[in-house]
Amino acid sequence: MRDHRKLKAFELADALALLTYKETLVFPRDEIYGLTSQIRRAAVSIPSNIVEGCARNTEKDYIHFLDTAYGSAKEVEYQASIARRLGYLSTTKLEEDAAETARALNALINALRNGGGEQS
């Protein structure tokens, strides 16, 4: 089995999930079942899918879960953009960290698809 803790993509995703929870603490109360819940679910989905993919036996399954994690990273990036434009976030840090996580996942996925093995 693969060790998710050795992946840069997992480290970034884990940090992003924690940052997302911290940053969304200040979102308006009326967003608790809206944007707050949605962005938190997407953020936790990223490292969760990396972990689940690492536990799978085939490379095809592994890549499938990494693809899902990548989609969730892009989702967080967009949702953070909405939150910032609505005035709920004062910086672009969450967007930037989500984009960095997505890039790391994309590099890992491409390396696996091209036979280069695990790099990120």
C-alpha positions in Angstrom: 0.0 0.0 0.0 1.0 3.6 -0.6 1.8 5.9 2.3 -0.2 9.1 1.8 1.9 10.9 4.4 4.9 10.8 2.0 3.1 12.8 -0.6 3.5 16.6 -0.9 0.0 16.7 -2.4 -1.4 15.2 0.9 0.6 17.6 3.1 -0.8 20.6 1.1 -4.3 19.1 1.2 -4.2 18.5 4.9 -3.0 22.1 5.6 -5.7 23.4 3.3 -8.4 21.5 5.1 -7.3 23.0 8.5 -7.0 26.5 7.0 -10.4 26.2 5.5 -12.0 25.4 8.9 -10.1 28.3 10.5 -11.0 30.8 7.8 -14.7 29.9 7.7 -15.2 30.4 11.5 -15.9 34.1 10.7 -18.4 33.5 7.9 -21.9 34.8 8.6 -24.1 32.6 10.7 -26.7 32.4 7.9 -24.1 30.7 5.7 -23.6 27.8 8.1 -25.7 25.5 5.9 -24.6 27.2 2.7 -21.2 28.3 1.7 -19.5 27.4 5.0 -20.7 23.8 4.9 -20.0 23.4 1.1 -16.4 24.7 1.3 -15.6 22.7 4.4 -16.9 19.5 2.8 -14.9 20.1 -0.4 -11.7 20.9 1.6 -11.9 17.8 3.7 -12.7 15.7 0.6 -9.3 16.5 -0.8 -7.0 14.8 1.7 -9.7 12.1 2.3 -9.7 11.1 -1.3 -5.9 11.0 -1.4 -5.9 8.7 1.7 -8.6 6.5 0.2 -6.8 6.3 -3.2 -3.6 5.3 -1.5 -5.4 2.4 0.2 -6.6 1.1 -3.2 -4.9 -1.9 -4.8 -4.8 -0.8 -8.4 -3.2 2.3 -10.0 -6.4 2.9 -11.9 -8.4 3.2 -8.6 -5.6 5.3 -7.1 -5.7 7.8 -10.0 -9.5 7.9 -9.9 -9.4 9.1 -6.2 -6.7 11.6 -7.0 -8.8 12.9 -9.9 -11.7 13.4 -7.4 -9.3 15.2 -5.0 -8.2 17.4 -7.8 -11.8 18.3 -8.6 -12.5 19.2 -4.9 -9.4 21.4 -4.8 -10.6 23.4 -7.8 -14.0 23.6 -6.0 -12.4 25.1 -2.9 -10.5 27.5 -5.0 -13.7 28.8 -6.6 -15.7 28.8 -3.4 -12.9 30.8 -1.7 -13.1 33.3 -4.5 -16.8 33.7 -4.0 -16.3 34.1 -0.2 -13.7 36.7 -0.8 -15.8 38.6 -3.3 -18.7 38.6 -0.8 -16.4 40.0 1.8 -16.2 36.9 4.0 -12.5 36.6 3.4 -10.0 39.5 3.4 -7.2 37.8 1.5 -6.6 35.4 -1.4 -4.6 32.9 0.7 -7.3 30.2 0.7 -7.6 30.5 -3.1 -3.9 30.4 -3.5 -3.4 27.4 -1.3 -6.2 25.6 -3.1 -4.6 26.3 -6.4 -1.2 25.1 -5.1 -2.8 21.9 -3.9 -4.5 21.4 -7.3 -1.2 21.9 -9.1 0.5 19.3 -6.9 -2.3 16.8 -7.5 -2.2 17.5 -11.2 1.5 16.8 -11.3 1.1 13.6 -9.4 -1.7 12.4 -11.7 0.2 13.3 -14.8 3.3 11.5 -13.5 1.3 8.4 -12.8 -0.5 8.4 -16.1 2.8 8.9 -18.0 4.4 6.0 -16.1 6.7 8.3 -14.1 5.6 7.0 -10.7 4.8 9.0 -7.6 6.6 12.3 -7.4 4.3 14.8 -5.6 
